[in-house]
Amino acid sequence: MKRLVGFFRLMRPANIVTAISDIFAGATIAGYASGMSELHSLLLLAVSTIGLYGGGVVFNDVFDADLDRVERPERAIPSGLISEKEGALLGIALLLIGIAAALTLSIYPSGCIAIVIAAASLVYDKWSKHHSFLGPLNMGLCRGLNLLLGISLLPEALQQHAYLAVVPVIYIAAITMISQGEVRGGKSIKMLLAAVLYLIVLASILYVSIVHRNGIYTIFFLAFFAILIYPPLVKAFNNPLGKNIGKAVKAGVLALIVMNASWAAAFGGLYSALLILLLLPVSILLARLFAVT
């Protein structure tokens, strides 16, 4: 049982739930029409993102095993609960499941997007996360592509809405940037920059909602989004200790669900937005059982 829990710890279940919300938001943006064929496709993409995100975070711990033995010895691999080989095998299996599920839907675009996500996550895990600029950009790219994976439910919608992926890239880049100070502490200037990037994200979603004449609905979701992300960020700005930064990062990750609910509302999917929001308590519960970062 302890080893099973260890494998789940490697996969970051709370984070995987936020990745599923990307797919649901993307499907709503594409104009998902709740028929049986679309539901089957939506489930395939949900399985795909579970595999891709899970595999990506597992390899993060595999590649960081030596560093974690010093900085985070409580993690599953450095604690000896799971071996590096077992972690690598789990990561490979999850990534292959993620790619296979997307390919089952379509070779292009879904399968191709899944392959790029898998490659980008491995590049981040092995190399770019150690770079102060490329790391946040790379991680943001993974999340932007995940939104596009959801939109690929209806391929014809990709060309029209592909530009929206820039928004999650900005948001995740901001979270990744501040997370670089999670162990040793960070700098207040990074918190300030993240606050500005968060504002750009909020303004972008609000603008899209106004264009689609759904601003009234969306503003409530965005207000909730802001309430979740800004208070811990302000605390980290005032006192940029590792524990405060960790709380700001955790809040930012969990709030992804609310951001995706805001996307759904912006495109007129009020009921979809409310359904996406129901994923938040699930993610919060899992975050109490398993680490988010």
N, C-alpha and C positions, 0 to 999 in steps of 0.2 A: 504493500500500500504506500509506503514512504517513497519508493522509487516511482510509482505512478504519479504521485503528487509532484515529485521532482521533475518529471517530464512535462507536466502541466505548468510548473513554474518557469521552465524554459520557454514555453510558448506564449506567456503573457496573455491569458484568456481575456482579461478586461480590455486589453488593447485590440484583440481580435474582434470583439463586439463593435468597437468603433470603426474598424475596417468594413464590417458588414454594413454599417450605416452609410458608408461611402457608396456602396453598391445600390442600396435602396434610394439614396438621393440621386445618383446618376440615372437610375431607371425612371424616376419621376421626371427628371429634366428631359429625358428622351421621349416622354409621353407614354409611359407604361400603361397598358390597358387591361389589366387584371383578368385576361383570358387564360385558359388552361395551358396553352402553348407558351404564352409569355411567362406564366408562373413557373413552368418547368425550366425555362431559360434563366429566370431570375434565381432559382435555387442553384442552378449550375454555377452561376457567377458568384453566389454566396459561398459555395464550396470552394471555388477557385480562390477567392480572397482569403478564406480561412487558411488554405494551404500556403499561399504566397506570403501572407503576413506572418503566419506561424513559422514557416521555414526561415524567413528573413531574421526574425528575432532569435531563433535558436542558433543560427550561425553567428549572430552577434556575440553570444556567450561563448560559442566554440572558439572563435578567433580571439576573444578577450580573456581566455582561461588563465593565462599566465599573469596578466595584469590584475584580474579579479582575485587571484590568490593573495594579492597584497592589499587591494583597495576594497573588494567586496567578497570576502571569504565565505559569507553566508549563502552565496548563490549555489545553485545545484551542482555545477561542475567543480568549482574549487573546493567545495565542502566534501567532495568525494562521493556524493549520492549518485551522480551520473558521470560516466566516463566521457572523455572528449570524443572517442570513437562512437559511442552510443548517441551522443548529441549530434554528431555529424550525420550519422545514418538517419536520425529522426528528421533533421533539417532537409536532407536530400529527398526523403520520402514525401515530406510536406510540400516542397517546391514542385515535385513531379506531379503530385495530386492537383495542385493549383493550376499548373500548366495544362494537364490532361483535361480537367473540367472545362477550362476555357476553350480548348481545342474541340471538345465535344460540341460546343455551341457553334463555333465557327473558327476556321483557320485564320481568316482575316475578317474583322479586326480583332476579335476577342482573344484568340490564341496568340497572335503577335504581340498584343499589349501585355498579356500575361508573361510571355517570355522576356520582354523588355523589363517588366517589373522585377522578375526573378534576377535578371542580370544586374539591374541597378541596385537591388538590395545587397547582393554579394559584393559589388564594388564598394558600397558604403561600409559594409561590415569589415571588409579586409583592408581598405585603403583610405577612402575619402573622409571617414569620420574623424580622422586624426588631423584634418585640415580645417582651420577656423572658418573658411569661406565655402570651400567645395563640399564639406560635410553637410552643413545645413541645406545647401542647394540640392545635393544628391538625395537627401532624405525627403525634402519637399517634393522632388520630382517623383519619387515612389508614390507619394500620396496623391499627387495630381493625376498620375497615371491610373491609380486605383479608382478615382472618380470617373475617368474616361472608360475604364473597364465596365462600370455600371451603365454608362451611356451607350456602350456598344451593344446593349440589349437590342437596340434598334439602330443598326449601323448607319442608316441615312441621317440620324440625328448627330452623329459625331462631327461631321464637317461644320454643321451649324453652331454647335456648342463647345467645340474643342477648346476655345479660348478660356472657358471657365476654369480649366485646370490650373491656370496661373494663380488663382486665389488660394487653393489649398497648398500650393507650392510655397507661397509667401507665408502662410500661417505656420506650416510645419517647419519651414526654415527658421522662423522666429523661435519656436519651441526648442528646436535642436540647438540653436545658437546659445540660448540661456542654459540649456542642460549641460553644456560643456563645463560649467562651474559647479555642477551638482556634488562633486566629491570634495574638491578643495576650496570651494567658494568661488564667487565670480566678481564681476564689476558692475556697478550701478548703471554705467552707460549702456551696457547690453540690455538691461531691463527697460531702459528708456527707449532704446531702438525697437525692442519687442513691442512696447506699448504703441509706438507709431505704426508698426506693421499690423498689429491687431486692429487698429483704427482703420487702416486701409482695407482690411478684410471686411470689417463691418460695413463700411461705406460702399464697397463693391457689391456686396449682396443686396444691400438696400437699394442701390441704383438699379440693379437688374430687376428687383421686385417692382420698382416703380415703372420701369419700362414695360413690364408685363401686367401692370395694373393690379398688383397684389401687395402693395406696400402696407396697407392696413393690417393684414394678417401677419406679414413678415416681421414687422417692427416689434411685436411682442416676443417672438422667438429670439430676435437679435438682442433685445433688452436682457433676456434671461442669459443668453450667451455672454454678454458683457459682464453681467453680475458674477458669473462663474470664473471668468479669466482675469479680471482686473484686480480684485482685492488681494489675492496671493501674489500677484506680480508687483503690486505696490509695496507689499511687505518685504519682498525680496529686494526691491529697489532701495528701500530704507535701510535694510540690513542684509546684504548679499552673502549670507552664510549658506553653506551647502544644504542644510535642512530646509531653509526657506526657499531656496531655488528648487529643491526637490518637490516641494508642495506646489510651487508655481507650475512646474513641468507636469506634474500629475493632474492638476486642474485643467491645464491646457489640453492634455491628451483626452481626458474624459469629456471635455466640452466639445470635442469634435462631433459628438452625436448631436448636440444642439446646433452646431454650425450646419450639419447636414439636414437637420429638420428645417432650418432656416432656408436652405436651398430649395427644399421641397415646397415650402410655403411660397417662396418667391415665384415658383412656376405654377402656382395655383393648386398644388396638391395638399390642401389643408389636412385632409384625413391621412394622407401619407406622412405628412409632417408629424402629426400626433402619434402615428404608429412608430415612426423612427424615434420619437422622444421616449417611447416606452422602453427602448433599449438602454436608456440612461441608468435607471435603477439596477438593471441587470449588470451593467458594467461597473457601477459603484460597488455592488455586492462582491463581484469577482475581485475588484481592486482591494477589498478588505482581506481577501483570502490569498491573493497572489500579487506580487510586486508589479507595479506598472513600469518602472524604469530599472 
